[in-house]
Amino acid sequence: MRPKTIGFLMAAGVAILAGCQRTAHTDLTFQRGVQLLAAGSPKSAIPFLTQVIASAPDGPEPHAMLSLAYALDLQSDRAILQAGRVRRARGEAPGWERVAVGIAEMVKGQESEATQHLQQAAATVPQGGPMALATRQWLMLSLLLEGNQAGALRSIEELAKFPPAHTTALLWAVLIHSQQGRFVQAAESLVRAAKDIAGSDPHLPEGGQEPDDQSLYDAAISALAKGELAKARDLFDSLQQRNATASDAPVWLSLIAAANGDWPPGRSKLKEACGYGSLRSQGLANHLFSVVCAIERRPEAMIQSIVLGQRLLGRSDLPAHVVAQPEADVVWFSDKMK
């Protein structure tokens, strides 16, 4: 039995787009392009989105999505050029093209310009919607690239107010606090994140009976939610030793190490988790490691980590939830594309 895994998800910042008037053929082509983009394959999405524009050059959304695909494929100049081709109705707020320009400016080393674009986007998009959440996440990454950890943490606090993003925001805070040497705050954020997904207090079997993987996983999450980091570490370690691909134990072990008072081992464990364990665990680790790349001011590595993480999550067949409640985070909204 493979235990269910942590329920937070991140994706490349793409949401379902509605309301665009297109022919049936163009609609299917557009949907395929957006699906590929959300699945972590921006290079594969570009031909589909280009085909849509060739068939219906006036619609703003295909241009916006193509701009985003270029940005995530690290073609920054093309992304900015394509964003300039978006033509929206008078009074209509900018869409994904502004996010794309923000990402492109990060890669070009223009972090302050990126932050400005993303702040403007965050102020104009409908609050609580998919684009608002994605924009705030890119804004947080941009602030980290600027070296503004305090601003990034404020952005995380705002993001955490939205229930779908709460767990993810807390896990990002663990990494930022730990890298800055604030291990008490890192541990507090980790415990709060575990409380988000912990179910009823599990009981391991007594009398020498061997617990199954799910019971061991649930007990580890429960211990972490109670602030018992050492006990949680031992339980996750036992699970990992028993079945290396059973769960996302490598991710939790890296976060516990980061919150336990020494940043380098936590960072190293998270990097190892990017290529170890189940596909889902590797995908989650890569998404989290993108925050580390942002802290280290490596924008290309940050985006590559996000895209790779999304691709791994798309290939994973593991369940999306640890428990029935709360709902899984859909912070980057790839699951809405399925």
N, C-alpha and C positions, 0 to 999 in steps of 0.2 A: 504494500500500500504506500502510495506517495502522499505525504501530507499536503494539504492546501497551503498556498503561499500568500505572502503579503499582498494586499489588495490595491496598493496605489499604482497608478499608471501614468506615464508621461508619453507624449508624442511630439511630432514635429510642428505643432502649432497650427493644425488644420481642422476646420470644422465643416460640417455639412452646409453647403451653400444652397439657398432656396430662392425662388422668385425670379431667376434669370430666364428670359424667354429665348429658347433655343429649339432647333429641330430635334426630333427624336434621336437621329444619328449623332448629332453634335452633343446632345445631352449625355448619351452613353459614353462617348469619347471623353467628355469633360469629367464625368464621374470616374472613369478609369484613371485618368490622370491624377485626380485628387486622391483616389484610393492608394495609388502607388506612392504619392507624396506622403500620405499619412502612414504608410507601411515602411517608411524609411528608405525609399528608393527615388530620391529626387531626380537623378540622372535618367531613370526610366520614365519618369513622369513628363519630362520635357517634350519628347516627341508628340505625346498625346495632346498636351496643352497647346503646342504649336499648331497642330492640325486643327484644333477648335478655332484658333484665331484666324487661320487661313480661310476657314469656312464662314465664320461670323466675326469679322474684325472689330466690330463696334462695341461688343459687350465688355463691361469693365472687369467682371470676375475672372474670365480666362487670363486676361493680362495680369491681374493681381496674383493669381495662382502661379503663373509662369514666372513672375518676378520672385515669388517665394521659393519656387523650385531652383531657380538660378542661385539665390542666396544660400540655400541649404547645400547646394552643390559647389559652394565656394567660388562661384563665378560672380564676384561682387559688382564689377563694372556693368556686366549685362543685367544684373538684378536691378541696379539703380536706373539704367536706361529703360528697361521694361516697365518699371514702376511709373516712369514719366509718361508712358503711353496710355495709362489708365484714364479714361474720361468718364467722370461721374456726373449725375444730374446736379444742377445748381442746388446748393444747400445740403447735399448728401455728404456725410462724413467719410473721410478716407477709410479704406478697409485694410486687407492683408498686405497691400502694396507698401503701406507705411511700416508695417512690421518687417517686411522684406528689406526695406532700405535700412532700418535699424540694424538688422543682422549683418547686412553688407558693410555698413560702416564699422561694426565691431571688427570684422575680418580685416578691414583696411587700416585698423589701428586708430580709428577716429571715435574713441569711446564716448567722448562728451557729446558729439553729434548724434551718435546712436542713442544715447540716453535721452537727448532732447526729442528725437523722433518718437521714441517709445513712450515718453511722458505725455506727449501730445496725443498719441493714439489712445493711451489709457484714459485720458480725460474726455475723449469724444465717443468712444464705443459704448454700447449699452452695458450697463454694469451688471455683473453676474452671469453674462453670457459667455459662450465659448471663447470668443475673441478677446474679451476683457481679461479672462483668466490667463490665456496664453500670452497676451501683451504684458501683463504684470510679471510673468515669469521671465520673459526675455528682458524686461526692464531690470529685474533683480540681477540677472547674469551680466548685463551691461554695467551696472553699478559695481559689481565685483571686479570686472575687468578694469574699471577706473581705479580700483584700489579703495573704493568707498564701502567698506564692510558695514559701517553703521547705517548707511543709506540702504544697503541691501537687506539688512535685518529689519529695517522699518518697512520695506517693501514686502518682506516675508510676513510680517505681522498683519499687514493689510490683506495679503493673499489668504492668510489663515482664517480670516473672518468668513470666507466662503466655504461652506461644508465640503464640497467636492475636492477642495485643495488643501484641507487642513492637515492631513497626515503627511503629505508630501512636503509642505512648507516646514513642518516640524523637523523632518529628517534633513532638509537642507540646513536648517538652523544648527543641528548637531554638528555638521561639518564645519560651518563657519565659526561657531563658538570654539570648537576644539582646535582649529588651526590658529585661533587667536589666543589660545591658552586659557580660555574660560571654561574649564572642565565641569564646574558645578552647573553652569547654565546648559552645557552640552548634555549632561546626564539628565537634567530636568526635561529638556526637549525630547530626549529619547524615551523617557518614561511616559510622557504625555502621548507620544506617537503610539507606543505599545498599548496604552489604554484605549486609544481609538479603535483598535482592531481586536482587543481581547474579548473573548466570550465569557461564559460562566467559569468560575474557578474549577479547573480540571483536577482530577485526582489520579495519580499514577497507581497502577496496580500494586498490591502488597503481596508479601509472602514469596518474594523471589520471582514472581511472574513478570515476564518480559513485556514492557509496554510496546504498543505498535508505534509507527512513525508519527501518526497524527497526534496521538496522546502526548508523545514526547515534545512535539512542536508546540502544542497548545500549552503544555506546562512551562515551556521556555518563555513563551509570550506572556503568560500569566505572571511569572516571576519578574520579568522585566517591567511589567505594568505596576508591580508592587515596589519597584526600585531595587530589587535584588539582582544587581548586575552580575555578580560573581556566579550566583546560582544559574541565571539565565545563560551565561557564557558556557558553563559546564554542560548544561542540557543541549544547547545548540551544537557544542563540540561533539557530544555523544551521537547526536543525530547525524552530523556530517561524517563522522568516522564510520557509522553504520551504513549509510547510503549517501554517497557524495552528490548524487543527482536527484535526491528526493525532494529538496525544498530550496528555499532561499536562505538557508542557514549561513552560508558564507557572507551574505550581505549583512545580516544581523551581527555576526561576529566582528565584522569590520567596524560597524557603528559602535558596538560595545567597546572595542579597543580604542576607538577615537575618543569616546566619552570617559574613558577610564583614567585619563591623566597623562597620556603621551600621544601626541599627534602622529609622528612618523610611522609607528606600527599600524595605526588605524588606516592611514593613507595607503601603506603598502598592502595591507589586507584587502582594502577595497579595490586596488588595482589588480590584485590576484583574482578577486572575485569576478572581475570583468571577463575572465576566460576560464572560469572554473564553476562547476555545478550545473544545474539544469539550464536550459536555454532561457527560461524565464528569469532565473536568478542572475544570469549573465547580463540579460537585458536591463534589469533593474540596477545592477551594479554600474553598468555603463552610463545610465542616465544620472545616477548619483555622482559618478566620477566627473561628469561634465561640470558640476559645481566646483570640484577640485581644480579642474583646468581653468575655470574662470578666476578662482582665487589666485592661481599661479600666472594669470594674465596670458593665457595661451588660447586665443579665440578659435583658431582653426581646429585644434585638438578638441576643444569644447564642443564644437558643432559636429565633428566626426564622431565623438562619443555619443551624442544625442541620437544621431542618425543610425549608428550601429546598434545602439540599445533598442531603438524602435524596430529595426529589422529583426533582431533576435526575439523580441516580444511577439512579433507577428508570426514567427515560425514556431513559437511555443504552443503546446497543446495543454499546458497545465491550467487548472481552474483559476479564475480571476479573483477569487475571494478567499480569505482565511476563514471567515465566519459569515453567516447570513446578514449580520448587521455590524457596522454600518456599511453602506454601499461603497464599492471600490472607488478610489479617487479616479477621476477622468481628466486629470489636469491638462494633458496635451491632446486628449480627445480622439486618439486613434481608434478606440473601441467603438465610437459612434459611426465609424466608417464601415464597420463590418455588417 
